[in-house]
């Protein structure tokens, strides 16, 4: 069943201790639902139009909208779910204005997530500002658990960057990704997940194939910007960079090493190799997200010129059976 096959504006009977009924929002009430989602005052067309323009520019589907009715039949709260490649979905919700609204919003989030289980989505995710405690409580009340506090970092890029070219040890070599190396990339990623400090709570929730599909769908996939690191010819690390042409930025989608390759400076060399690749391109900044508990990675990025932008609390809710190992 796909999102487009769900009947629009279908009422779910009122439950949750008498809270308003839940409807799946069709095109006719989409603007009203988005007003509730972004927290604007009723009739704020500027904010709604800005959201709609952003959604269109970024190919964000809006047929995953659910809302709760108020007593007058208006829309009180909204939730938007956006499925992504790799069988994941991002969940966005109205923010509770008070603790009294948390049960109504939590029930709406839970209802939306239950629909996702039929849409080939195995993992729901949400990113929330750390100060939004009531919003976090609404998600945790809906079955989400806190995964990590993510720090988003950025480093300016310039053709005049004096980034030292890495000198690789004799046993180490790097290789640009190609479709024929897909199995080697899988092995490198799976090796890097062992004892990882990067969101370890994700381990076992997704197959490696789904993870790679998600990475490829982030920004623009450019084969030459993905790199496999080998040690004694064994794939033990990967660096994945994806550009965002419309913003003239790139994202460090993933950087990871197997335990045998850690602690000897290869992470720094691999990062600098990636900066060298970007030096030849038009991007003006490199961004990334890192788990705040991953202190070695944070130290590396800060020492290489990355500066903090924002922080977000990452929450997850598994929706299906855990995949067979090895996975993350």
Secondary structure by P-SEA (a helix, b strand, c coil): cccccccccccccccccccbbbbcccccaaaaaaaaaacccccaaaaaaaaaaaaaaaccccccbbbbbccccccccbbbbbbccccbbbbbbcccccccaaaaaaaaaaaaaaaaccccccbbbbbbcccaaaaaaaaaaaccccccbbbbbbbbbbcccccccccccccbbbbcccccaaaaaaaaaaaaaccccccccccccccaaaaaaaaaaccccccccbbbbbcccccccbbbbbbcccccccccccccccccccccaaaaaaaaaaaaaacccccccccccccccaaaaaaaaaaacccccbbbbbbbbbcccccccccc
